[in-house]
Amino acid sequence: MDRSQAHGTDEATSGASAGQPFSTPQMVELEAEIARTRAQLVATVEELQGRLDPRVQAGRAADKGRKIVQDAFSAQASHADRRRALTVLGSVAAVVGLVVLTAVRRRH
């Protein structure tokens, strides 16, 4: 008497043959969907890591800063870009001035 007969089951009712896992088309489809979802998740995490990397962010900020300075002093920049750049640079100068003024006042 083998194990399946001893436990009151046979291969037809247990759904598995000797050592092979039981599988249905629905299970195969679910496993494929899980694999696709996992691959999408990995891609999303890698994209977020790239976006949130401090070196990448610093590079983007430096590029934007260079563009602002270039637009402010370039004759080829459009009127709107030049005006926006000058506004940003003026705001930065004002903030730097306030920080310096506050630091000087605290020393005295």
DOPA-657336 format. One line per field, with one value per residue (C-alpha): residue in one letter; chain; x, y, z. Coordinates in steps of 0.001 Angstrom, whole numbers, plus 500000, padded with zeros to 6 digits. Each point is the difference from the previous one (the first is absolute). Last residue first. Layout:
residues N
residuo	[a / ...]
cadena	[A / ...]
X	[X / ...]
Y	[Y / ...]
Z	[Z / ...]
end
This chain:
residues 108
residuo	[h / r / r / r / v / a / t / l / v / v / l / g / v / v / a / a / v / s / g / l / v / t / l / a / r / r / r / d / a / h / s / a / q / a / s / f / a / d / q / v / i / k / r / g / k / d / a / a / r / g / a / q / v / r / p / d / l / r / g / q / l / e / e / v / t / a / v / l / q / a / r / t / r / a / i / e / a / e / l / e / v / m / q / p / t / s / f / p / q / g / a / s / a / g / s / t / a / e / d / t / g / h / a / q / s / r / d / m]
cadena	[A / A / A / A / A / A / A / A / A / A / A / A / A / A / A / A / A / A / A / A / A / A / A / A / A / A / A / A / A / A / A / A / A / A / A / A / A / A / A / A / A / A / A / A / A / A / A / A / A / A / A / A / A / A / A / A / A / A / A / A / A / A / A / A / A / A / A / A / A / A / A / A / A / A / A / A / A / A / A / A / A / A / A / A / A / A / A / A / A / A / A / A / A / A / A / A / A / A / A / A / A / A / A / A / A / A / A / A]
X	[527251 / 500492 / 496256 / 499596 / 502624 / 498339 / 496572 / 501345 / 501754 / 496831 / 497899 / 502410 / 500036 / 496190 / 499936 / 502609 / 498002 / 496850 / 501806 / 501430 / 496531 / 498462 / 502860 / 499480 / 496231 / 500529 / 502583 / 497783 / 496993 / 502045 / 501410 / 503645 / 502351 / 501451 / 501263 / 500554 / 496954 / 499463 / 503565 / 499674 / 496703 / 501380 / 503042 / 497739 / 497779 / 503024 / 501330 / 496631 / 499877 / 503515 / 499167 / 496906 / 502023 / 502636 / 497313 / 498437 / 496221 / 499238 / 502265 / 498710 / 496459 / 500712 / 501538 / 496971 / 497633 / 501920 / 500019 / 496269 / 499316 / 502029 / 498081 / 496684 / 500996 / 501141 / 496782 / 497960 / 501912 / 499379 / 496314 / 499818 / 501682 / 497641 / 496986 / 501282 / 500196 / 503027 / 500708 / 503642 / 501858 / 501552 / 497902 / 496842 / 498019 / 496293 / 499220 / 496850 / 501554 / 503202 / 498168 / 499023 / 499064 / 503194 / 501312 / 499035 / 502005 / 502978 / 500329 / 498512]
Y	[593681 / 496446 / 499401 / 503065 / 498760 / 496571 / 501546 / 502330 / 497095 / 497885 / 502928 / 500700 / 496344 / 500025 / 503186 / 498674 / 496783 / 502004 / 502165 / 496908 / 498469 / 503199 / 500397 / 496445 / 500483 / 503235 / 498361 / 496982 / 502235 / 502227 / 496985 / 499142 / 500705 / 503174 / 497947 / 501500 / 498842 / 496889 / 498799 / 500601 / 498114 / 497194 / 499588 / 499810 / 497414 / 497862 / 500314 / 498955 / 497007 / 498946 / 500351 / 497843 / 497322 / 500037 / 499818 / 496879 / 500464 / 499780 / 497030 / 498136 / 500736 / 498487 / 496897 / 499596 / 500330 / 497436 / 497541 / 500493 / 499390 / 496768 / 498861 / 500759 / 497952 / 497070 / 500176 / 499974 / 496942 / 498235 / 500882 / 498629 / 496734 / 499691 / 500545 / 497397 / 497512 / 498619 / 497239 / 499498 / 496922 / 497565 / 496941 / 501355 / 502867 / 500811 / 498269 / 498422 / 498270 / 499119 / 498034 / 500922 / 497929 / 500652 / 496440 / 500020 / 503161 / 498648 / 496711 / 496575]
Z	[516590 / 498703 / 499744 / 497789 / 497517 / 499706 / 499482 / 497288 / 498266 / 500045 / 498784 / 497142 / 498970 / 499923 / 497916 / 497566 / 499560 / 499302 / 497464 / 498303 / 499775 / 498604 / 497525 / 498790 / 499593 / 498042 / 497746 / 499384 / 499170 / 497664 / 498188 / 500504 / 497077 / 501557 / 502915 / 503455 / 501948 / 497868 / 500635 / 503739 / 500085 / 497839 / 502248 / 503063 / 498329 / 499131 / 503549 / 501413 / 497654 / 500995 / 503691 / 499501 / 498205 / 502742 / 502692 / 498414 / 500241 / 496286 / 499384 / 503041 / 498850 / 496584 / 501597 / 502271 / 497034 / 497927 / 502903 / 500492 / 496310 / 500133 / 503116 / 498314 / 496951 / 502202 / 502032 / 496788 / 498762 / 503327 / 499782 / 496441 / 501032 / 502964 / 497753 / 497531 / 502874 / 501835 / 502532 / 500792 / 498707 / 502519 / 499039 / 498455 / 501368 / 499877 / 503307 / 498593 / 496990 / 501825 / 502662 / 503489 / 503041 / 501947 / 499544 / 496332 / 499372 / 501992 / 498105 / 500965]
end
